[in-house]
Amino acid sequence: MRPQHLIVAGAGIGGLTAAIALARAGHTVEVLEQAPALGEIGAGVTLAPNAMRVYHHLGLAEAITTAGVEPQRQRVQHWADGRDLVAFERGQKVRDLYGAPYVYIHRADLHAILVEALEATGRATVRLSSPCVAAEPAADGAIATLADGTQIKGDAVIGADGVKSGVRKGFDPGEPHFTGHVVWRAIVPVEGPLLEDLAHFPGIHIGPGRMAVRYPLRNSTLLNLVFFARQEGWAEEGWTIRADLADLRKTFEGWSDDVQALLDTIDPSALYKWAVFARQPLTSWVRGGRVALLGDAAHAMTPFLGQGAAAAIEDALVLARAFDAAADVPEALSRYEAARKERCGFIQVESNLNADRLEGDEAHLYGMTQIKNEETLGLFAYDAGAVEV
């Protein structure tokens, strides 16, 4: 089809990746971002081989791998005594099996790489302080409405604006639901032999109703810590809510010496907490052939397979390929939805189930039967640059 003027709501990882792929395919892209400046929060993100394969197709894999950390192995440990339950080889083994690396990276570093790549296309603009509150199909296009009432017309609007998506409201006026999981996060410096060991052999401690995750960032000089617990009575969503270290200590009281050592490293002024919200699957991701959803706006999921960002990244490349394959915008969005909806629904379901596997009452049995995780479920093998659209 001829080059289109496309509007992408949201300048997060999924939105920027989509904008890059669409601009490189010859379309002009206008990105609407609610924040007053481009940037990301201080947290880590896991890019499994299926996500990194997308960035290989976009020519960004080397820069991302260099900025991140490619672990050689991972492990699952018992909550009480810290013993290894299962170990996984990563590094070269993953590259050999899937043709792409497994990478941990600071969100801010990934975001900076994506912003630079988007600017280099010369076909995209980013409009800051512009929250998109609604999007509607229109004659031969779609209209995005900003919070101040401004309306912007394009050939299509792609809602990549997260779990609280304004674009999604036209599909589903309901609100995200609390999943029953609460998460704490912190980033700490890697200092001393114990933290060096934990950084070079990253993984998770699993136990009844809780889980503690750690992995390295920025050449293993920092350790990203994420603590999960099933918890009722508090359900505030947001990445920058300050948390009480004493509350976190109480939640993980009695856990292994390694977990206690991790808790000891946390600066109380740099600890954050949020409740995990998700969405029910939609019957369709496309309205009127001109408005579509991507990433969390389409399929917000729990984080227990580490595939939320990866799914959005996959969406982005498949969307651009669908525009290449189609004769017009409605056909492109239809092809995109058909290629992605079943896979994302599967990941949503399995992510919920994986919480039960990791936070069950019999952690000592983990690994004694066939493990179901993101790799054994076949998620690593997916190639968004080759699937049929």
N, C-alpha and C positions, 0 to 999 in steps of 0.2 A: 504494500500500500504506500501511498505518498507519505512523507514525513508529517507527523501529527504534533500538535501542541498539547502536551500532557501535564496535568497538575498532580503532584504527589503531596499529600498531606502528611507531614511528619518527617523530620530530619534525623531520625534515629538510625540504627544500623541497617534495618530492613529498608527504610525509605531511601537512604543514601545509596545503598547498593542497587536498588531498583532504578533510581535516577541515573546512576552511572551507566548501567546496562542499557537503558532506554536511550540515553543521549548518544552513546557509542553506536547505537543502531540507527542513528540519523534523526531522531526526534528532538524537538525542543522541549525542555522540561522546566517547570516552575515548581519549586519546593516551598511549601508553606510550613513554617516552623513557629510554634508558640513562644519559644524562649527568645530573650532579647539578644542572645549571642550563641554561636555554635560551640558546642562542647559536650562532654559526657561526664557522668559522675565518677567518683573514685571507686571503681569496683572492677573485678575481673570478669572475663567471659571465656568460655571454652568453645573452641572451634574444632569440631571433630572433622575427620577427612571429608565427609559429605559437604560441609561448609567450605572447607579449604579448596575443594575441587572447583567450586564456583569462582573463588578468587583466582584460581589458576586460569580459568577461562577468561577472566577479566584482566589478567596480567598483573595482579596484585599479590599473589601468593608469596613471592620472595620477600617483599617489603614487610608483609605481615608476620612471616616466620621470623625474620630478623628482629623485629620489634618485640616479638613474643618469646615464649619458652616452649621448646619441644621436649616434653618429658620422655624419658627412656622407659619408664615403668610406672605403674600405679598399684595401689593395694587397698584392700578392704580389711579393716581391723575390728576386733571385738571391743565393745564399749567399755567393759570393766577392766580387763587386764591388758588390752592393747595388742594381743597376739594377732598375727596375720592370719586371716581367714582365706583370702584369695589374693593372688598377685597377677597382674596383667602386663605383658610386654608391649611397649609402645615404640617410639623411635623408628628405627629403620624397618622393623617388622611391619608396622602400620603402613609405611611408605610402600613397601614391597607388595603388600596385600591389596591396598586401595589406591595406589598411585598418587597419594597426597598425604601430608603430615597431619599430626594431631597437635594442636597448638593452644597454649594458654596465653592470653594477652590482656593488658589493661584496657578497659573500654575507651578511655581517653586516647590511648595510642592508636587503637583501631579507628576510632572516629576521625582522628586527625589525618590518617592515611586516606580514608574515604573522602573527606572534604577536599583534600588536595587533588585526588583523582577526578572528582566531580568538576572542580574548577578547570582542570586540564582539558576537559571535553570541549569547552568553549560553547556548549549548547545548553547550559543550565544556569538558572539563577535561583538564589535562595532568598525568600522573603521572611525576615525575622519579625518577632512580635506579632505574628499573624496566625493565631489559633483558628483552625477550621472547625466550625461548630455544626456544619451541615453540608451535604452535597446532594444535588438532585439532577437526574437526567433532564436534558433540554433538547430542543430541536437541533439535530445534528451536533450534539455535544453534551456538556454537563457544566453545571454551575456550582462552584464552591463558595460558601458564605462564611465570612470571618466574624469574629465576636463583635466587631464594631459595625457590622451590617454591610461591609464592603462585599461585593459579589465579583467573582473572577470566573470567566468562562474559558473552557478549554475543550478539546475534542474528547477528553475523558478525565475523570478524577479517580485517583488511586488512594484509598484510605490506608495509610501506613502509620496511623497515629495512636497506636497502642491499645491497651486493654480498656481505656476510657475513651475510645475513639468517638469523635463527633460525627465522622462519616458513617459509622456503623449505626447510629441512631435511626437512620432511614431504613435500615434492615430490621432492627430490633431495638425498640425503645427501652427495653429492660436494662438493669444495671448489672455489672459483674457480681458474681457470688463469691463469698468467702469460702475457701476450701478447707478450713480447719487447721491450716499450717501457718506458723509464724516463723519468721526468719530474722536472724541478726547477722550483720556483716561488719568486717573491719579489715584493714590492711595494716600489717605490722612489718617492721624491718627484720631481716634475717640476721640475727646476731647470736653467735655461740654455736657449739657443736650440735646440740639437740635440734635447734631450729634449722641448721644447715642440713641435717639428716632428714628432717621432716619435709624440707623444701625439695630435696633431691629425690625423695621417694614419696611423692604426693599421694593423696587418697582420702579415704573417709573412715571414720569410726561409726559403727552402726549399733543401735540398741533400741529397746522398747520405746516407741513413740518419739525418738529423737535421732539426730544424726549430726556429725561434725565433719565438715569438708575443709580441706586445705590444698592450695596449689600455688606454685611460684609465679611471679611476674617480674618483668624488667631484669632479665639476666639473673634471675634467682636472688635478687637483692631484697625483694619484698615477698611477703606471703599473704595471699588472699584467704581470709577465713570466713566461712559461712556456716552458721549453726541453725539447724531446723528443729522445730518441736511442734507436736500436735497440741494446740492450746485454744481454749474457748475464752470468751469474755473480753477479748481485745481484737479488733478487726479494722485497724487503720491502714490504708494503703498509701505507699509513697516511699521513695528511695532515700529521703533525707530526714527521716524522723529520728531524733536523738533517742538513745536507749540507755537503760540503767545497767551498768556492769554487774551490780549485785544481783539483779534479777536473772541475768544470764548465768552467773555462777551458781545460783540456787537451782536453776533449771538443769544444769549439768553436774550437780553435786554427786559425788560417788563415781564419776567417770574416770577413766585411766589417767595415769600420771602425765602422759603426752597431752591429753586434752586440758588438764589443769595447767600445764606449762604454756599451752597456747593462750589460755585465758589470762595468764599472768602477764603476757606481752601486750595486751590491749590497752591503748590509751583511752580512758573512760570518755574523753571529750570527742573521740573519733569512732564511736560505736553507734551503729544505726540499726533500726528494727522496722520491719514492715510485715503486714499480713498478706498472704498470697491469695490473690483473687484470680478467677478464671471465668471463662464464658462457656455457655452451652453451644454445641455445634449449630450452625445455621443451615437452613435448607438450601440456600444459595449465597454465593459471595458476590453476585453481580446483579445490579438493578438497571433496568431499562437499556441494557447493552452499553452503558456509558459510565457507570460508577461501579468500582470494584474494591475489594478489601485485600489486604496483604499483612502477613505477620500476625502479631497479637490482636490486631483489629479483627482479623478473620478467625483466628484459632488460638486465642490465649490459653496457655496450658500450665500445669504445674511444672516445677523445675527438676523433677526427679529422674529425667533421662538426659539432662543437659542439652536439650535439643530445641529450646525455644528460639534462640537466636539463629541457629542453623536452619530451622524451618522457614524463617523469614528470609534468610539469605537465599535459600533454594527458590522460594516464591519469586524473588526478584529476577533471577536469571530466566526462569521459565516464562515469566510475564514478558520479558523482552523478546524471547524466542517466539512466543505466540504472536507478537506483533509482526515479527519477520515472516511468519508462516501464513498470516491471514490476509484476506482481501480488504477487510474494513475493521473498524474498532469493535463492533459487536461480536464479530467472529473471533477476533483476537482474545477478548475477555472470556468468551465461551470456551475457547481452547485452553486458556490458562486455568480456568476453574476445573475443567474436566481432567487436566493433568495433575492437579494438586490436591483436590478436596479429599479423596480417599486416603492418600498417604498422611495428610495432616490429621485427619480424624483418627487414624490408627495410632499416631504418636500421642495424641491427647489421651486416648484410652490407656495406652501402655504406660505413659508417664504416671498416671494415677495409680495404676497397679504396682508400679515399681516402688512407690512410697510404702506400700504395704510390705513388699519384699524386704526393703531396707530398714524399715522401722518396726519390724515384727517383734514378738515376744521371745522368739527363739533365734537370736542373732548367731549363737554358736553353731547353728546348723547351716548357715549361709555357705554356699559353695559345695555342699555335700550332694546336691542334686544339680541337674542342669540349670545353669545360670541364665536368667533372662535379663539382658541389659541392652543398651543401645547398639552394641556390636553384634551380639548373638541374634538380635531381632532383625538384623540385616540393614540397619539404618546407615551404617558407614559406607555401604557399597553403592548407594544411590548417586547417580550422576545427573545433576540438573541440566547439564549441557548436552545430554544425549537422550534423555527420555522423550518419548513421543509427545508432540504437541499438535 
